[in-house]
């Protein structure tokens, strides 16, 4: 299965039409929070170990609404997604992308 159409809705919602006719939508925030890169996976694992009293320090980019800046194919098996916060290290396999978001009827 592969994407036949990608559509960015309002900068922060990605709609993918798949070759089987299914459409799925996923927010930029959900994609960013699911980033499969090693750094993000490690941060997610360590987050549960941090004390609850520690307040995060946000960069100026993190205070703005998160959007998708670019989406580039990696061969025939994945996409690299660049976000407005500058992060672009995650390689989203087609299977992983398909598993994210909500199905649209």
Backbone torsions as a table, in degrees:
resi	resn	phi	psi	omega
1	UNK	NA	141.1	-179.1
2	UNK	-145.1	158.2	178.3
3	UNK	-72.3	139.2	175.6
4	UNK	-107.4	-17.4	177.9
5	UNK	-156.1	136.1	173.8
6	UNK	-116.7	134.2	-179.8
7	UNK	-137.5	128.1	177.6
8	UNK	-96.5	118.5	-177.0
9	UNK	-103.2	110.4	177.4
10	UNK	66.1	13.7	177.9
11	UNK	83.4	-18.1	-176.0
12	UNK	-126.6	12.0	178.7
13	UNK	-136.1	125.7	179.5
14	UNK	-105.3	127.0	175.3
15	UNK	-111.4	129.0	179.4
16	UNK	-120.6	126.4	171.6
17	UNK	-94.5	125.6	-177.6
18	UNK	-100.4	159.3	-176.5
19	UNK	-63.2	-19.0	177.1
20	UNK	-87.4	5.4	178.6
21	UNK	93.1	-10.7	-179.5
22	UNK	-75.4	144.3	173.3
23	UNK	-116.6	137.6	177.3
24	UNK	-133.9	145.5	176.3
25	UNK	-121.5	143.7	178.7
26	UNK	-145.5	138.7	-179.8
27	UNK	-77.2	155.1	176.0
28	UNK	-58.9	-39.5	179.9
29	UNK	-62.0	-44.9	179.8
30	UNK	-64.8	-39.7	176.9
31	UNK	-63.5	-44.9	-178.8
32	UNK	-64.5	-42.7	-179.5
33	UNK	-70.1	-18.7	178.4
34	UNK	-100.2	10.1	-175.8
35	UNK	-49.7	127.6	-176.4
36	UNK	-86.6	4.9	-178.0
37	UNK	-68.7	159.0	-176.3
38	UNK	-61.0	-40.4	-179.1
39	UNK	-62.4	-46.5	-178.8
40	UNK	-68.6	-38.9	177.2
41	UNK	-61.2	-42.3	179.1
42	UNK	-65.0	-41.9	178.1
43	UNK	-61.8	-41.6	179.1
44	UNK	-64.0	-39.2	179.1
45	UNK	-68.1	-39.2	-177.6
46	UNK	-79.2	-19.9	-179.1
47	UNK	-59.4	-37.9	-179.4
48	UNK	-71.7	-16.1	-179.5
49	UNK	-93.1	-14.2	-178.8
50	UNK	-74.4	145.0	175.7
51	UNK	-65.1	144.5	-176.2
52	UNK	-66.9	-21.9	-175.7
53	UNK	-79.3	-11.7	-178.4
54	UNK	-77.0	123.0	177.8
55	UNK	-94.0	133.0	179.7
56	UNK	-73.0	151.6	174.0
57	UNK	-102.1	123.3	-177.3
58	UNK	-95.5	140.0	173.3
59	UNK	-78.5	162.5	177.5
60	UNK	-55.4	-37.4	179.6
61	UNK	-65.4	-31.6	-178.8
62	UNK	-75.1	-13.8	179.0
63	UNK	-87.4	-12.0	179.7
64	UNK	-91.4	157.9	175.9
65	UNK	-59.5	136.1	-178.8
66	UNK	-78.7	132.0	177.9
67	UNK	-131.7	166.6	174.5
68	UNK	-93.6	120.9	-179.1
69	UNK	-88.6	-36.2	-178.7
70	UNK	-158.0	157.2	177.9
71	UNK	-145.1	110.7	-174.4
72	UNK	-116.8	134.9	179.3
73	UNK	-68.4	145.3	172.5
74	UNK	-116.1	100.9	-175.3
75	UNK	57.6	-141.0	178.3
76	UNK	-110.8	19.0	-172.3
77	UNK	-127.4	-8.6	-173.6
78	UNK	-161.5	172.8	173.5
79	UNK	-131.9	145.0	170.3
80	UNK	-101.9	124.0	-177.6
81	UNK	-108.2	128.9	176.2
82	UNK	-104.3	132.0	-177.5
83	UNK	-107.3	160.7	-178.2
84	UNK	-64.0	-17.1	176.4
85	UNK	-84.0	4.3	176.6
86	UNK	93.4	-10.2	-178.0
87	UNK	-73.4	133.4	-179.7
88	UNK	-151.4	26.8	-174.3
89	UNK	-92.4	-13.7	-175.7
90	UNK	-81.2	135.5	173.3
91	UNK	-109.1	110.6	-175.8
92	UNK	-93.8	106.8	178.1
93	UNK	-64.2	158.0	179.3
94	UNK	-61.2	-39.5	178.5
95	UNK	-61.9	-42.4	-179.7
96	UNK	-66.2	-44.9	177.7
97	UNK	-58.5	-42.2	-179.3
98	UNK	-64.4	-32.2	-178.2
99	UNK	-74.8	-18.8	-178.3
100	UNK	-88.1	160.1	173.3
101	UNK	79.3	-173.3	-176.0
102	UNK	-113.7	141.0	176.3
103	UNK	-74.1	138.6	179.1
104	UNK	-109.2	131.5	179.9
105	UNK	-82.0	NA	NA
